[in-house]
Amino acid sequence: MTHTHSNDLARTLSERVERRVKGRGISRGLIESTVRQVVAALPASTVGSPSQPVASLVAAVSARSTPDLASRVRRLLDAEHVSIVDIGVGHAGQHTVVTLELSGQARSAVERLAEQPGYFVTFLDPADARST
């Protein structure tokens, strides 16, 4: 993943996560740090380049005090027969963020993850992460 693509993805995810957890006492610095860890864990193919096709859906699932969030998300999506193309996880304090690369047909299954107590889901169109 190029530095520009990585920064664009991290900025977009940070902004979206910050909006979702606003008013819950989670600092912007903590969100940015956690998202940077997740983005750094993703391989270059997650974001792609303007001339390279990318997966049709990138989602971030966050939760507090859930260090095993990645395995829980995998298990829930597996129960819905959703294949995960790639996954990255980051931890900061008591917060965990899991970033997933999935096919576009998986959106409704990922939305159902938000029904889990304490789970927050944010979607990112991979095209948003491309530099212009």
Secondary structure, 3 states (H helix, E strand, C coil): CCHHHHHHHHHHHHHHHHHHHCCCCCCHHHHHHHHHHHHHHCCHHHCCCCCCCCCCEEEEEEEECCCCHHHHHHHHHHHCCCCEEEEEEEEECCEEEEEEEECHHHHHHHHHHCCCCCCEEEEECHHHHCCC
